[in-house]
């Protein structure tokens, strides 16, 4: 795997965002790849989906990012584009814990290349709650990092009516007004949730940064045959042998790399630098 070329030095890319994601993405791409990142002056990325559910997401996570990039590149006339897309839900192993998966897509039209940076972890304040008063709403907000982290107040959890929700709340007075407006004689409770848009959520912004670093790592990895960037691991093969009994374990034995252009594949053994697994991780030695 070659990692010493800088083919994007001094090139320009358009980043499809209206939520200040360039604050973390642009400096990394400039420092690591020499790419100058621009942001569209008028691009409403909310038309591709919102976390408040007033606009349904356009396809899955990758498809939504692809639509954002396509639109931004068309508007700007640039042949390199980026977009990030986040998803939130229950942790895959610990269901009661929240989970954030961040994806950043890099598209190089001239090379017909798509590369994605990814991160996924439980470092998120994603949450929501039904409340019956401003005091309850304020208590919830504080627990989620308010006012550094914004919140959204909605008439009900399922509402998609923009007139029945207020977003980007980062001040106590605004929170009080929103709760008071949506509480009526016939509505005794409202729904408050964390605002997961990047500009209102520093915790999510950190995960976007991590996804960008993963993207850079992949763009700095070149196919040993055709030198196309984005030469990345497509499979983690388990079966590293136990140092004591020699049986295969659940530890990773090799990484399988594949080129996005010429489909060259390469298996790299012992990516951790260890040829045997700790017996403590062996199901035969520790059933």
Residue pairs with C-beta under 8 A, 6 or more apart in sequence:
1 221
1 222
1 224
1 231
1 257
1 266
2 221
2 222
2 223
2 224
2 227
2 231
3 220
3 221
3 222
5 220
5 222
5 227
5 229
6 33
6 34
7 229
8 33
8 34
8 35
8 80
8 219
9 33
9 34
10 34
10 36
11 34
11 35
11 36
11 80
12 35
12 36
12 37
12 38
12 78
12 80
13 29
13 35
13 36
13 37
13 38
13 78
13 80
13 81
13 82
13 106
14 37
14 38
14 39
14 40
14 72
14 73
14 75
14 76
14 78
14 80
14 81
14 82
15 21
15 22
15 25
15 26
15 37
15 38
15 39
15 72
15 81
15 82
15 83
16 40
16 43
16 45
16 68
16 69
16 71
16 72
16 81
16 82
16 83
17 39
17 43
17 45
17 83
17 84
17 198
18 43
18 44
18 45
18 46
19 45
19 197
19 198
19 199
20 198
20 199
21 84
21 198
21 205
21 208
22 37
22 39
23 205
24 205
24 206
24 208
24 209
24 212
25 37
25 82
25 84
25 104
25 208
25 209
25 212
26 37
28 209
28 212
28 213
28 216
29 35
29 37
29 82
29 212
29 216
30 36
30 37
32 216
32 220
33 216
33 219
33 220
35 80
37 82
38 76
38 78
40 72
40 75
40 76
42 75
43 71
43 72
43 75
45 68
45 83
46 55
47 55
47 58
48 55
48 57
48 58
48 64
48 67
48 68
49 55
49 56
49 57
49 58
49 64
50 57
51 88
51 152
51 195
51 196
51 197
52 152
52 154
52 165
52 167
52 193
53 158
53 160
54 160
54 161
54 162
54 165
57 64
58 64
58 67
59 66
59 67
61 85
61 86
61 87
61 101
61 103
62 85
62 103
62 105
62 116
64 85
65 83
65 84
65 85
65 103
65 104
65 105
65 116
66 83
66 105
66 107
66 114
68 83
68 85
69 81
69 82
69 83
69 105
69 107
70 81
72 81
72 83
73 79
73 80
73 81
73 107
73 109
79 108
79 109
79 110
80 106
80 107
80 108
80 109
81 106
81 107
81 109
82 104
82 105
82 106
82 107
83 104
83 105
84 102
84 103
84 104
84 105
84 198
84 208
84 211
84 212
85 102
85 103
85 104
85 105
86 100
86 101
86 102
86 103
86 196
86 198
86 204
86 207
86 208
87 100
87 101
87 103
88 98
88 99
88 100
88 101
88 124
88 126
88 196
89 98
89 99
89 126
90 96
90 97
90 98
90 99
91 97
91 98
91 99
91 122
92 99
94 122
97 122
98 122
98 124
98 125
98 126
98 127
99 120
99 121
99 122
99 124
99 126
100 120
100 121
100 122
100 123
100 124
100 126
100 204
100 207
101 118
101 119
101 120
102 118
102 119
102 120
102 204
102 207
102 208
102 210
102 211
103 116
103 117
103 118
103 211
104 116
104 117
104 118
104 208
104 211
104 212
104 214
104 215
105 114
105 115
105 116
106 113
106 114
106 115
106 116
106 117
106 215
106 219
107 113
107 114
108 114
108 115
111 228
111 229
111 261
113 228
113 229
113 230
113 260
113 261
114 230
114 260
115 215
115 218
115 219
115 229
115 230
115 232
115 260
116 215
116 218
117 211
117 212
117 213
117 214
117 215
117 216
117 217
117 218
118 211
118 214
119 207
119 210
119 211
119 214
121 207
123 203
123 206
123 207
124 203
124 204
124 207
125 144
125 145
125 149
125 194
125 201
125 203
126 194
126 196
127 140
127 144
127 193
127 194
128 157
128 191
128 192
128 193
128 194
129 136
129 140
129 191
129 192
129 193
130 157
130 189
130 190
130 191
131 137
131 140
131 179
131 189
131 190
131 191
131 192
132 183
132 188
132 189
133 179
133 183
134 175
134 176
134 179
134 180
137 151
137 153
137 175
137 179
137 190
137 192
138 146
138 172
138 175
138 176
140 151
140 192
141 147
141 151
141 169
141 175
141 192
144 151
144 194
145 202
145 203
146 170
146 175
147 170
147 171
147 172
148 170
148 202
149 194
149 195
149 200
149 201
149 202
149 203
150 167
150 168
150 169
150 170
150 194
150 195
150 197
150 200
150 201
151 169
151 175
151 192
151 193
151 194
151 195
152 165
152 166
152 167
152 168
152 169
152 192
152 193
152 194
152 195
153 165
153 166
153 169
153 175
153 178
153 179
153 182
153 190
153 191
153 192
154 164
154 165
154 182
154 190
154 191
154 192
154 193
155 161
155 164
155 165
155 182
155 187
155 190
155 191
156 164
156 190
156 191
157 191
157 193
159 165
159 191
164 182
165 182
166 174
166 178
166 181
166 182
167 195
167 197
168 195
168 197
168 200
169 175
169 178
169 195
170 200
179 190
179 192
182 190
183 189
183 190
194 201
195 201
196 204
198 204
198 205
198 208
199 205
218 229
218 230
218 231
218 232
219 229
219 230
220 229
221 229
221 230
221 231
221 232
222 228
222 229
222 231
223 231
223 259
223 261
223 262
223 264
224 231
224 264
224 266
225 259
225 262
225 264
226 259
226 261
226 262
226 264
228 259
228 260
228 261
228 262
230 259
230 260
231 257
231 258
231 259
231 260
232 257
232 258
233 255
233 256
233 257
234 256
234 257
234 258
235 255
235 256
236 252
236 255
236 256
237 252
237 253
237 254
237 255
237 256
237 267
238 248
238 249
238 250
238 251
238 252
238 253
239 248
239 249
239 251
239 253
240 248
240 249
240 251
240 252
240 253
240 270
240 274
240 275
240 276
240 277
241 247
241 248
241 249
241 253
241 275
241 276
241 277
242 248
242 249
242 276
242 277
242 279
242 281
242 282
242 284
242 285
243 276
243 277
243 278
243 279
244 279
244 282
244 285
245 279
245 282
245 284
245 285
247 282
247 284
249 277
249 281
249 282
249 283
250 281
250 283
251 272
251 277
251 278
251 281
252 271
252 272
253 269
253 270
254 267
254 268
254 269
254 270
254 271
255 267
255 268
255 271
256 265
256 266
256 267
256 268
257 265
257 266
257 267
257 268
258 264
258 265
258 266
259 265
279 285
279 286
280 286
